[in-house]
Amino acid sequence: MKRLLALLATCATILGLTALFSPPAMAASGCKVDFTVTSQWQGGFQAGVKVTNLGDPVNGWTLKFALPDAGQKLVQGWNATWSQSGSTVSAAGIDWNRTLATGAAADLGMVGSFTGANPKPTAFTLNGVACTGSVDGTTPPDPGGGTTGTPVGVNGQLHVCGVNLCNQYNRPVQLRGMSTHGLQWFSKCYNSASLDALANDWKADLLRVAMYVQESGYETDPAGFTSRVNGLVDMAEARGMYAIIDFHTLTPGDPNFNLDRAKTFFASVAARNAAKKNVIYEIANEPNGVSWAAIKSYAEQVIPVIRAADPDAVVIVGTRGWSSLGVSDGSSETEIINNPVNATNIMYTFHFYAASHKDNYRAAVSRAASRLPLFVTEFGTVSATGGGSMDRASTTAWLDLLDQLKIGYANWTYSDADESSAAFRPGTCNGSDYSSSGVLTESGALVKSRISTSDNFPTS
Ligand code: IDC
C-alpha cells in the first residue's frame, strides 16, 4: 500500500498534481515602502527608499515603481541593482540585502531627474505584489501593539533555550542595543526624540535602563526611580524595543548589601510589567569583592520574587569580578558551571571594556559560551574607567565574536556624558537632534554602525 501511494505521489508530481496530495503553499506577501525625498534642486532630487517586507521571508526581491513624469529619469541608485525601462524603475536586492525576513527592511537610495512639480513615484511593488503596507491586502496582525516588524513585534516573548536567547519561534536571537547612563545624572537624555533615534536610526533592539542603587540612585528615592524605570520600559515598548531593567549595583560590590532593596524593587517592577513581552530583568550589575557563592545566594532569593509576579521573563545574573565570569578576580567560568544558580530561564552577565579586556577575556567567553547562556549587558569601546581612547581593533574583535556566538549586547552609554564611552558629544542632550552624524562621538559612530545593520531575526 505504501509503495502504491508513493507511486501515485510520484505520478502526481510528474503530472503537476502535487496540490492534490499536499496543502497548497499559502505564502503571505506584503510590503511597505517609505520614499523620502532628502534633497531637491532645480530638475533633480535625491531620495531614501526603505523597503520593508511584511510577508513571509524572501530570498531575492525586486522593487518596482512608476515615475510620475514622462521626462523623469533614474540618474543613480545605491544598495541595489537599479535599472529603468520606460517609466518603470526596478531595484533588485544584492548580496547582503537580498534576504529579507518578515519585518526586515532594506535601505536604498537614488538620485533622479524630473521636470514636473512632484518627483514622488507611485505604484510600488515588491516581487509583483503591491506595497500597501498590509499583508495580502488585509490589515496586518499586530503582535507588538503598533509595533509590527519591530524587534519585539517579530520576536515576541523571549526565553532561554540551551545556551541561547530564543524568540517566540524557539530560534536563537542576538539583541543589540544601548545602555543608558545613570538615570540620576542623565535623565534628560531619555525622551521621545532620543528614543525615536535609538529605534529608527540606530535600529536598536534593546534599551538597558541603568538604575544605580547607590551614588544618589534608587536608595535615595525608591518610588521616584521605580516610576522612572517603568516610564522607560513603556517608551521602549512603544517603539518595539526590549528593555533590560538593570539594578545597577556597583559600590559596595556585594549584592547582598542591597538584598532587601532588590526584593522590594523587583516585586514592584515585575508585578507592574508582567504582561509585557519586552522586559528582561538584570538583578545585579557588577558584583565585586565577593564570592560566587554569595552572588548565587542573592540570585536564589531575588529570582523567586520576580517569578512570583512575572513567571515567564528572562532574568540575567551578574558574575564575580565586575561581571567578568570571575576572570578579573583570577577565577573563571568553571565556578559557575560547577555550581549554577538553581533556576530556569536565566542567563549570566559578562561585561568588557575593549581597551582593558582583551584576548584572555575573549578566550573565557568563547569557552563559556558553549556551557552557559551569556548576555553582555554592558560593554565599552574604551578603558574600564569609561574614558581613555577608543580601541577600535579590540572592539571589532569583541563584536565579531559576539555576533558569531549570537550573544546579545548593550553599549555603555547612550548619553552625552563628558567621557569617551558616551555615544553623543557633550551638550547633545540639551538639544533635540539625536540623529545627525555630527552629534556622535567616535565611539557612538562605531557602535551605531554595528548596531544598525539588519537583524534578520528568524521567524520559522
Ligand atoms: C561609570 C560612569 C561614570 C561614573 C561612574 C560612577 O561611566 O561617569 O562616574 O560609573 O560609578 C562599569 C560600571 C559603570 C561605570 C563604567 C565605566 O558598570 O557603572 O560607569 N564601568 O567606569 N563597569 C566597568 C566600567
Boltz pocket constraint, residues with backbone or C-beta under 6 A from the ligand:
constraints:
  - pocket:
      binder: B
      contacts: [[A, 215], [A, 249], [A, 250], [A, 285], [A, 286], [A, 322], [A, 351], [A, 353], [A, 378], [A, 383], [A, 384], [A, 385], [A, 386], [A, 387], [A, 412], [A, 417], [A, 419], [A, 421]]
      max_distance: 6.0
